[in-house]
Amino acid sequence: MRITVTVDGTRYTDEVEPRTLLVHYLRNQLGKVGTVVGCDTSNCGACTVHLNGQSVKSCSVLAVQADGAEVTTIEGLARDGELHPVQQAFRDNHALQCGFCTPGMIMQALDLLSENPDPDEKAVREGLEGNLCRCTGYQNIVRAVRDAAERMRPGAGPAAERVGETTGTATASSMGGGAE
């Protein structure tokens, strides 16, 4: 089947097998390897991306279901080599250990912040409950999301995904923007 999808601001038209999962299309056909395959069962959230501004687990969405849609991956957050405020908050708060869950956590955190721009600890934990981290114990992740909320006031969401304001000197590739 032929699909046309806009990924991280670039429009692509490709032939895909009807059974191809969005995560495999992003990784294998477009080279968006920051979106990782964790479990292939939608349990871990490592493959979370935004589909038309809403977070989805890309291992549970067929590529053909994204036809005509806009997809934002972790690679699409940084601008001109500068990290998105959520990425920077994760870095500054040491909210990763092995880093495998980080792209999905960041994408889910953006979705959470678009719905609740000032979450308390309980709201952050509930908002991230579909994304698993097997290393950190979540304390620094929760701290990073709350820090990101402060950095992104007055709100977040699809418009914030295009924000170019960040602090620090980390690069996009150091926060899931192209790492395998």
DRENKEGU-193334 format. One record per atom (N, C-alpha, C, O): x, y, z negated; atom name; residue in one letter; residue number from 0. Coordinates in steps of 0.1 Angstrom, whole numbers. Last residue first. Example, Ala and Ser with C-alpha at 12.3 -4.5 7.8 and 13.67 -1.06 7.14 Angstrom:
((128 -22 -71) N s 1),
((137 -11 -71) CA s 1),
((129 0 -79) C s 1),
((134 11 -80) O s 1),
((132 -57 -78) N a 0),
((123 -45 -78) CA a 0),
((132 -33 -78) C a 0),
((142 -33 -85) O a 0),
//
This chain:
((208 47 -184) N e 179),
((202 35 -183) CA e 179),
((199 29 -196) C e 179),
((194 18 -198) O e 179),
((202 82 -182) N a 178),
((210 71 -188) CA a 178),
((201 58 -186) C a 178),
((189 59 -187) O a 178),
((187 104 -174) N g 177),
((195 97 -164) CA g 177),
((203 85 -169) C g 177),
((209 78 -161) O g 177),
((181 117 -199) N g 176),
((179 123 -186) CA g 176),
((187 117 -175) C g 176),
((194 124 -168) O g 176),
((186 109 -224) N g 175),
((177 101 -217) CA g 175),
((174 107 -203) C g 175),
((165 102 -196) O g 175),
((205 129 -233) N m 174),
((192 127 -240) CA m 174),
((182 120 -232) C m 174),
((170 123 -232) O m 174),
((226 133 -216) N s 173),
((229 128 -230) CA s 173),
((217 125 -238) C s 173),
((218 120 -249) O s 173),
((216 145 -194) N s 172),
((220 131 -193) CA s 172),
((223 125 -207) C s 172),
((222 113 -208) O s 172),
((212 171 -201) N a 171),
((200 163 -199) CA a 171),
((205 148 -199) C a 171),
((197 140 -205) O a 171),
((236 181 -227) N t 170),
((231 180 -213) CA t 170),
((219 170 -212) C t 170),
((217 163 -221) O t 170),
((240 205 -253) N a 169),
((238 192 -248) CA a 169),
((233 192 -234) C a 169),
((226 201 -230) O a 169),
((242 230 -265) N t 168),
((249 228 -253) CA t 168),
((248 213 -247) C t 168),
((255 210 -238) O t 168),
((217 251 -280) N g 167),
((227 241 -280) CA g 167),
((233 239 -266) C g 167),
((229 246 -257) O g 167),
((182 255 -272) N t 166),
((194 260 -279) CA t 166),
((205 248 -278) C t 166),
((201 237 -275) O t 166),
((161 266 -245) N t 165),
((166 256 -254) CA t 165),
((178 262 -261) C t 165),
((183 273 -258) O t 165),
((137 273 -221) N e 164),
((144 278 -233) CA e 164),
((148 267 -242) C e 164),
((140 259 -247) O e 164),
((122 265 -201) N g 163),
((136 265 -199) CA g 163),
((144 269 -211) C g 163),
((156 269 -211) O g 163),
((93 245 -198) N v 162),
((100 255 -206) CA v 162),
((115 254 -203) C v 162),
((121 243 -204) O v 162),
((78 225 -188) N r 161),
((86 233 -178) CA r 161),
((94 245 -185) C r 161),
((100 253 -178) O r 161),
((64 215 -208) N e 160),
((73 206 -201) CA e 160),
((82 214 -191) C e 160),
((93 208 -187) O e 160),
((46 235 -214) N a 159),
((59 235 -222) CA a 159),
((69 225 -216) C a 159),
((81 227 -218) O a 159),
((26 228 -197) N a 158),
((33 241 -194) CA a 158),
((46 240 -202) C a 158),
((56 246 -197) O a 158),
((17 204 -209) N p 157),
((23 204 -196) CA p 157),
((31 217 -192) C p 157),
((41 216 -186) O p 157),
((26 211 -243) N g 156),
((18 204 -233) CA g 156),
((25 206 -220) C g 156),
((37 209 -219) O g 156),
((23 235 -270) N a 155),
((31 226 -261) CA a 155),
((22 221 -250) C a 155),
((11 226 -249) O a 155),
((26 266 -288) N g 154),
((20 254 -284) CA g 154),
((29 246 -275) C g 154),
((40 250 -272) O g 154),
((39 290 -295) N p 153),
((26 287 -302) CA p 153),
((20 274 -298) C p 153),
((10 270 -303) O p 153),
((65 269 -307) N r 152),
((53 277 -310) CA r 152),
((51 287 -299) C r 152),
((61 292 -293) O r 152),
((87 253 -304) N m 151),
((78 255 -292) CA m 151),
((66 263 -295) C m 151),
((57 264 -287) O m 151),
((101 250 -327) N r 150),
((108 256 -316) CA r 150),
((98 260 -305) C r 150),
((101 269 -297) O r 150),
((82 237 -343) N e 149),
((86 251 -347) CA e 149),
((92 258 -335) C e 149),
((90 269 -332) O e 149),
((81 213 -330) N a 148),
((69 221 -331) CA a 148),
((72 235 -334) C a 148),
((67 245 -329) O a 148),
((107 204 -335) N a 147),
((103 207 -321) CA a 147),
((91 216 -321) C a 147),
((89 225 -313) O a 147),
((104 198 -362) N d 146),
((114 208 -358) CA d 146),
((110 213 -344) C d 146),
((110 225 -341) O d 146),
((87 177 -360) N r 145),
((83 189 -367) CA r 145),
((91 200 -364) C r 145),
((87 212 -362) O r 145),
((103 159 -346) N v 144),
((90 163 -340) CA v 144),
((86 176 -347) C v 144),
((81 185 -340) O v 144),
((124 155 -364) N a 143),
((127 161 -351) CA a 143),
((114 166 -345) C a 143),
((114 177 -339) O a 143),
((111 143 -386) N r 142),
((118 156 -388) CA r 142),
((120 163 -374) C r 142),
((118 175 -373) O r 142),
((105 119 -373) N v 141),
((94 128 -378) CA v 141),
((100 142 -380) C v 141),
((93 151 -376) O v 141),
((131 110 -369) N i 140),
((122 112 -357) CA i 140),
((111 121 -361) C i 140),
((107 131 -354) O i 140),
((141 107 -394) N n 139),
((147 117 -386) CA n 139),
((138 120 -373) C n 139),
((138 131 -368) O n 139),
((124 85 -403) N q 138),
((125 98 -410) CA q 138),
((130 109 -401) C q 138),
((124 120 -400) O q 138),
((124 60 -388) N y 137),
((115 71 -384) CA y 137),
((116 84 -392) C y 137),
((111 94 -387) O y 137),
((141 39 -389) N g 136),
((132 41 -400) CA g 136),
((123 53 -399) C g 136),
((116 56 -408) O g 136),
((158 33 -367) N t 135),
((160 45 -376) CA t 135),
((152 46 -388) C t 135),
((155 53 -397) O t 135),
((155 9 -351) N c 134),
((167 12 -358) CA c 134),
((166 22 -369) C c 134),
((173 20 -379) O c 134),
((133 4 -337) N r 133),
((137 -7 -345) CA r 133),
((150 -4 -353) C r 133),
((155 -13 -359) O r 133),
((104 21 -330) N c 132),
((119 23 -332) CA c 132),
((123 12 -341) C c 132),
((118 10 -352) O c 132),
((76 23 -309) N l 131),
((84 16 -319) CA l 131),
((98 20 -318) C l 131),
((104 21 -308) O l 131),
((46 39 -305) N n 130),
((60 39 -301) CA n 130),
((68 33 -312) C n 130),
((68 38 -323) O n 130),
((21 43 -317) N g 129),
((22 33 -306) CA g 129),
((36 32 -300) C g 129),
((38 25 -290) O g 129),
((25 63 -336) N e 128),
((23 49 -340) CA e 128),
((24 39 -329) C e 128),
((27 27 -332) O e 128),
((27 90 -333) N l 127),
((38 82 -327) CA l 127),
((36 67 -330) C l 127),
((45 59 -326) O l 127),
((6 100 -347) N g 126),
((7 104 -333) CA g 126),
((18 95 -325) C g 126),
((17 93 -313) O g 126),
((12 92 -373) N e 125),
((0 87 -366) CA e 125),
((1 89 -351) C e 125),
((-3 80 -343) O e 125),
((34 108 -378) N r 124),
((35 93 -379) CA r 124),
((23 87 -371) C r 124),
((25 77 -364) O r 124),
((23 134 -375) N v 123),
((34 129 -366) CA v 123),
((35 114 -366) C v 123),
((36 108 -355) O v 123),
((4 134 -396) N a 122),
((0 135 -382) CA a 122),
((10 131 -372) C a 122),
((7 125 -362) O a 122),
((22 132 -418) N k 121),
((12 122 -415) CA k 121),
((7 122 -401) C k 121),
((6 111 -394) O k 121),
((36 157 -416) N e 120),
((43 144 -415) CA e 120),
((33 133 -411) C e 120),
((36 124 -403) O e 120),
((16 179 -395) N d 119),
((23 175 -408) CA d 119),
((29 161 -406) C d 119),
((27 155 -395) O d 119),
((19 197 -364) N p 118),
((15 185 -372) CA p 118),
((23 184 -385) C p 118),
((34 188 -386) O p 118),
((11 220 -346) N d 117),
((17 221 -360) CA d 117),
((14 209 -368) C d 117),
((6 210 -378) O d 117),
((-1 214 -322) N p 116),
((11 221 -322) CA p 116),
((18 223 -336) C p 116),
((29 228 -336) O p 116),
((-17 189 -311) N n 115),
((-15 194 -324) CA n 115),
((-2 201 -325) C n 115),
((8 195 -328) O n 115),
((-16 184 -283) N e 114),
((-28 182 -290) CA e 114),
((-28 189 -304) C e 114),
((-38 194 -309) O e 114),
((11 187 -278) N s 113),
((1 194 -269) CA s 113),
((-13 194 -276) C s 113),
((-21 203 -274) O s 113),
((23 171 -296) N l 112),
((24 185 -298) CA l 112),
((15 193 -289) C l 112),
((11 204 -293) O l 112),
((17 146 -283) N l 111),
((12 149 -297) CA l 111),
((12 164 -299) C l 111),
((2 169 -304) O l 111),
((32 149 -260) N d 110),
((18 147 -259) CA d 110),
((11 150 -273) C d 110),
((1 157 -273) O d 110),
((58 150 -271) N l 109),
((53 161 -263) CA l 109),
((37 161 -262) C l 109),
((31 171 -264) O l 109),
((60 124 -282) N a 108),
((60 136 -291) CA a 108),
((55 149 -284) C a 108),
((47 157 -289) O a 108),
((60 109 -259) N q 107),
((49 108 -268) CA q 107),
((48 120 -277) C q 107),
((37 125 -280) O q 107),
((86 117 -250) N m 106),
((74 119 -241) CA m 106),
((61 118 -250) C m 106),
((52 126 -248) O m 106),
((102 108 -272) N i 105),
((101 122 -268) CA i 105),
((89 125 -259) C i 105),
((82 135 -262) O i 105),
((97 81 -271) N m 104),
((94 88 -283) CA m 104),
((92 103 -279) C m 104),
((83 110 -284) O m 104),
((108 74 -246) N g 103),
((94 72 -249) CA g 103),
((89 80 -261) C g 103),
((78 85 -261) O g 103),
((135 80 -250) N p 102),
((128 87 -240) CA p 102),
((112 86 -242) C p 102),
((105 95 -240) O p 102),
((142 64 -275) N t 101),
((142 79 -274) CA t 101),
((134 85 -263) C t 101),
((126 94 -265) O t 101),
((146 37 -276) N c 100),
((132 42 -277) CA c 100),
((131 57 -275) C c 100),
((120 62 -273) O c 100),
((174 36 -274) N f 99),
((165 29 -264) CA f 99),
((151 34 -264) C f 99),
((145 35 -254) O f 99),
((191 47 -292) N g 98),
((186 55 -281) CA g 98),
((176 49 -272) C g 98),
((171 55 -263) O g 98),
((202 38 -315) N c 97),
((207 31 -303) CA c 97),
((202 39 -291) C c 97),
((208 38 -280) O c 97),
((193 63 -328) N q 96),
((204 55 -332) CA q 96),
((209 48 -320) C q 96),
((219 52 -314) O q 96),
((179 95 -334) N l 95),
((181 83 -326) CA l 95),
((193 75 -331) C l 95),
((201 81 -338) O l 95),
((178 120 -344) N a 94),
((165 112 -344) CA a 94),
((167 100 -334) C a 94),
((157 96 -328) O a 94),
((193 142 -353) N h 93),
((199 128 -353) CA h 93),
((187 118 -353) C h 93),
((187 108 -360) O h 93),
((185 167 -350) N n 92),
((180 160 -362) CA n 92),
((185 146 -362) C n 92),
((180 138 -371) O n 92),
((195 174 -325) N d 91),
((199 182 -337) CA d 91),
((196 175 -350) C d 91),
((202 177 -360) O d 91),
((181 156 -308) N r 90),
((196 156 -309) CA r 90),
((200 163 -322) C r 90),
((208 157 -330) O r 90),
((155 164 -312) N f 89),
((159 150 -314) CA f 89),
((174 149 -316) C f 89),
((179 142 -325) O f 89),
((156 190 -303) N a 88),
((153 188 -317) CA a 88),
((157 173 -321) C a 88),
((161 171 -332) O a 88),
((162 186 -276) N q 87),
((172 193 -284) CA q 87),
((169 190 -299) C q 87),
((179 188 -307) O q 87),
((138 175 -267) N q 86),
((151 167 -266) CA q 86),
((161 173 -276) C q 86),
((168 166 -283) O q 86),
((121 196 -273) N v 85),
((119 184 -280) CA v 85),
((132 175 -279) C v 85),
((136 169 -289) O v 85),
((132 217 -255) N p 84),
((132 218 -270) CA p 84),
((129 205 -278) C p 84),
((135 204 -288) O p 84),
((152 201 -230) N h 83),
((139 206 -234) CA h 83),
((140 208 -249) C h 83),
((147 201 -256) O h 83),
((186 210 -223) N l 82),
((176 201 -228) CA l 82),
((163 208 -231) C l 82),
((163 220 -234) O l 82),
((200 221 -193) N e 81),
((196 224 -207) CA e 81),
((185 215 -211) C e 81),
((175 213 -204) O e 81),
((203 217 -166) N g 80),
((213 211 -175) CA g 80),
((210 214 -190) C g 80),
((218 209 -198) O g 80),
((180 230 -155) N d 79),
((194 235 -153) CA d 79),
((204 230 -163) C d 79),
((212 238 -168) O d 79),
((160 215 -178) N r 78),
((161 224 -167) CA r 78),
((175 230 -167) C r 78),
((180 235 -177) O r 78),
((144 184 -188) N a 77),
((155 193 -189) CA a 77),
((155 203 -176) C a 77),
((150 199 -166) O a 77),
((122 167 -179) N l 76),
((121 177 -190) CA l 76),
((131 188 -190) C l 76),
((128 200 -192) O l 76),
((125 147 -161) N g 75),
((119 159 -156) CA g 75),
((118 170 -167) C g 75),
((112 180 -164) O g 75),
((135 125 -174) N e 74),
((144 132 -165) CA e 74),
((139 146 -161) C e 74),
((146 155 -157) O e 74),
((113 115 -186) N i 73),
((122 121 -194) CA i 73),
((132 129 -186) C i 73),
((137 140 -190) O i 73),
((87 123 -161) N t 72),
((95 114 -169) CA t 72),
((105 122 -178) C t 72),
((105 134 -177) O t 72),
((55 130 -151) N t 71),
((67 136 -157) CA t 71),
((74 125 -164) C t 71),
((68 118 -173) O t 71),
((35 128 -122) N v 70),
((42 121 -133) CA v 70),
((54 129 -137) C v 70),
((61 134 -130) O v 70),
((4 134 -107) N e 69),
((17 140 -111) CA e 69),
((23 133 -123) C e 69),
((16 131 -133) O e 69),
((-12 115 -81) N a 68),
((-10 120 -95) CA a 68),
((3 127 -96) C a 68),
((12 127 -87) O a 68),
((-16 101 -58) N g 67),
((-21 114 -59) CA g 67),
((-19 121 -72) C g 67),
((-23 133 -74) O g 67),
((-14 70 -75) N d 66),
((-15 77 -62) CA d 66),
((-22 90 -63) C d 66),
((-33 91 -68) O d 66),
((-13 56 -98) N a 65),
((-7 69 -98) CA a 65),
((-8 77 -85) C a 65),
((-3 88 -84) O a 65),
((-22 32 -91) N q 64),
((-31 40 -99) CA q 64),
((-26 54 -100) C q 64),
((-34 63 -104) O q 64),
((-1 20 -78) N v 63),
((-12 25 -70) CA v 63),
((-22 33 -78) C v 63),
((-29 42 -72) O v 63),
((15 13 -100) N a 62),
((19 24 -92) CA a 62),
((8 29 -84) C a 62),
((7 41 -82) O a 62),
((-5 5 -129) N l 61),
((0 1 -116) CA l 61),
((4 14 -109) C l 61),
((-2 25 -110) O l 61),
((4 6 -163) N v 60),
((-2 13 -152) CA v 60),
((4 8 -139) C v 60),
((16 8 -137) O v 60),
((19 -4 -183) N s 59),
((5 -8 -182) CA s 59),
((-3 -1 -172) C s 59),
((-15 -2 -171) O s 59),
((43 7 -183) N c 58),
((43 -7 -180) CA c 58),
((28 -13 -180) C c 58),
((26 -24 -177) O c 58),
((39 33 -190) N s 57),
((40 30 -176) CA s 57),
((41 16 -173) C s 57),
((41 12 -161) O s 57),
((17 45 -212) N k 56),
((28 35 -211) CA k 56),
((29 30 -197) C k 56),
((19 23 -192) O k 56),
((12 80 -211) N v 55),
((8 66 -208) CA v 55),
((20 57 -209) C v 55),
((31 61 -207) O v 55),
((2 112 -219) N s 54),
((11 102 -221) CA s 54),
((4 88 -218) C s 54),
((-7 85 -222) O s 54),
((-9 136 -195) N q 53),
((-13 127 -206) CA q 53),
((-2 116 -207) C q 53),
((2 110 -197) O q 53),
((-3 149 -171) N g 52),
((-3 156 -184) CA g 52),
((-6 148 -196) C g 52),
((-6 154 -207) O g 52),
((-5 130 -151) N n 51),
((-14 141 -151) CA n 51),
((-15 148 -165) C n 51),
((-26 152 -169) O n 51),
((13 111 -172) N l 50),
((5 110 -159) CA l 50),
((-6 120 -160) C l 50),
((-15 120 -168) O l 50),
((44 109 -187) N h 49),
((31 116 -186) CA h 49),
((25 115 -172) C h 49),
((32 116 -162) O h 49),
((55 78 -202) N v 48),
((57 90 -193) CA v 48),
((44 98 -194) C v 48),
((34 93 -200) O v 48),
((70 52 -220) N t 47),
((60 63 -220) CA t 47),
((65 74 -210) C t 47),
((76 79 -211) O t 47),
((85 30 -225) N c 46),
((83 33 -211) CA c 46),
((73 45 -209) C c 46),
((68 48 -198) O c 46),
((84 24 -252) N a 45),
((97 29 -246) CA a 45),
((95 34 -232) C a 45),
((103 42 -228) O a 45),
((61 12 -263) N g 44),
((61 26 -259) CA g 44),
((74 32 -254) C g 44),
((74 44 -251) O g 44),
((56 -14 -272) N c 43),
((67 -7 -278) CA c 43),
((67 8 -275) C c 43),
((72 16 -283) O c 43),
((34 -27 -259) N n 42),
((35 -27 -274) CA n 42),
((45 -17 -279) C n 42),
((43 -12 -290) O n 42),
((31 -32 -232) N s 41),
((26 -20 -237) CA s 41),
((26 -19 -253) C s 41),
((19 -11 -259) O s 41),
((46 -52 -222) N t 40),
((33 -56 -227) CA t 40),
((26 -44 -234) C t 40),
((15 -46 -240) O t 40),
((72 -48 -216) N d 39),
((63 -51 -205) CA d 39),
((49 -56 -210) C d 39),
((42 -62 -202) O d 39),
((91 -38 -233) N c 38),
((84 -51 -237) CA c 38),
((76 -56 -225) C c 38),
((72 -68 -225) O c 38),
((108 -18 -221) N g 37),
((111 -24 -234) CA g 37),
((104 -38 -236) C g 37),
((111 -47 -239) O g 37),
((123 -1 -197) N v 36),
((114 -13 -198) CA v 36),
((117 -19 -211) C v 36),
((128 -25 -213) O v 36),
((125 35 -196) N v 35),
((131 21 -199) CA v 35),
((120 11 -199) C v 35),
((108 14 -203) O v 35),
((133 61 -179) N t 34),
((121 54 -183) CA t 34),
((125 40 -184) C t 34),
((127 33 -174) O t 34),
((158 66 -168) N g 33),
((155 71 -182) CA g 33),
((143 65 -187) C g 33),
((141 64 -199) O g 33),
((158 59 -141) N v 32),
((161 49 -151) CA v 32),
((161 54 -165) C v 32),
((163 46 -175) O v 32),
((146 65 -115) N k 31),
((143 72 -127) CA k 31),
((145 62 -139) C k 31),
((136 58 -145) O k 31),
((147 56 -89) N g 30),
((159 57 -97) CA g 30),
((158 65 -110) C g 30),
((167 70 -115) O g 30),
((126 49 -73) N l 29),
((129 64 -74) CA l 29),
((142 66 -82) C l 29),
((147 77 -82) O l 29),
((124 22 -73) N q 28),
((123 29 -61) CA q 28),
((128 43 -62) C q 28),
((133 49 -52) O q 28),
((130 14 -100) N n 27),
((136 7 -89) CA n 27),
((135 14 -76) C n 27),
((144 13 -68) O n 27),
((117 33 -118) N r 26),
((131 28 -120) CA r 26),
((137 23 -107) C r 26),
((148 28 -103) O r 26),
((91 37 -108) N l 25),
((99 48 -112) CA l 25),
((114 44 -112) C l 25),
((123 51 -107) O l 25),
((83 10 -103) N y 24),
((83 20 -92) CA y 24),
((93 31 -96) C y 24),
((101 35 -88) O y 24),
((83 1 -129) N h 23),
((92 -5 -120) CA h 23),
((93 4 -107) C h 23),
((104 5 -102) O h 23),
((63 17 -141) N v 22),
((76 17 -147) CA v 22),
((87 12 -137) C v 22),
((98 17 -135) O v 22),
((40 9 -126) N l 21),
((46 23 -125) CA l 21),
((60 23 -130) C l 21),
((68 30 -124) O l 21),
((42 -23 -111) N l 20),
((40 -14 -123) CA l 20),
((46 -1 -121) C l 20),
((57 0 -114) O l 20),
((28 -37 -83) N t 19),
((40 -30 -88) CA t 19),
((36 -21 -100) C t 19),
((27 -13 -99) O t 19),
((7 -48 -69) N r 18),
((9 -53 -83) CA r 18),
((21 -46 -90) C r 18),
((24 -49 -101) O r 18),
((8 -39 -43) N p 17),
((-3 -35 -51) CA p 17),
((-1 -39 -66) C p 17),
((-7 -32 -75) O p 17),
((40 -27 -34) N e 16),
((32 -38 -36) CA e 16),
((20 -34 -45) C e 16),
((23 -27 -55) O e 16),
((43 4 -16) N v 15),
((45 -4 -28) CA v 15),
((36 -16 -28) C v 15),
((26 -16 -21) O v 15),
((58 30 2) N e 14),
((51 17 3) CA e 14),
((54 9 -10) C e 14),
((65 8 -13) O e 14),
((56 65 -6) N d 13),
((63 52 -5) CA d 13),
((53 40 -3) C d 13),
((41 42 -6) O d 13),
((63 97 -10) N t 12),
((54 88 -4) CA t 12),
((61 76 -1) C t 12),
((72 76 6) O t 12),
((68 122 -35) N y 11),
((72 110 -29) CA y 11),
((61 103 -22) C y 11),
((50 102 -27) O y 11),
((76 155 -46) N r 10),
((66 146 -40) CA r 10),
((73 134 -32) C r 10),
((82 136 -24) O r 10),
((89 166 -76) N t 9),
((92 162 -63) CA t 9),
((81 152 -58) C t 9),
((78 142 -65) O t 9),
((82 170 -103) N g 8),
((82 181 -94) CA g 8),
((85 178 -79) C g 8),
((84 187 -71) O g 8),
((83 144 -115) N d 7),
((93 155 -119) CA d 7),
((94 166 -109) C d 7),
((104 172 -107) O d 7),
((66 132 -88) N v 6),
((74 128 -100) CA v 6),
((84 139 -103) C v 6),
((93 142 -95) O v 6),
((37 128 -72) N t 5),
((47 138 -75) CA t 5),
((53 134 -88) C t 5),
((47 133 -99) O t 5),
((29 104 -47) N v 4),
((30 108 -61) CA v 4),
((40 118 -63) C v 4),
((51 118 -56) O v 4),
((13 83 -26) N t 3),
((20 96 -27) CA t 3),
((18 101 -41) C t 3),
((7 102 -46) O t 3),
((15 50 -12) N i 2),
((11 60 -23) CA i 2),
((19 72 -21) C i 2),
((30 73 -16) O i 2),
((4 23 6) N r 1),
((11 36 6) CA r 1),
((6 45 -5) C r 1),
((-6 46 -6) O r 1),
((8 -12 0) N m 0),
((0 0 0) CA m 0),
((9 12 0) C m 0),
((20 12 -5) O m 0),
//
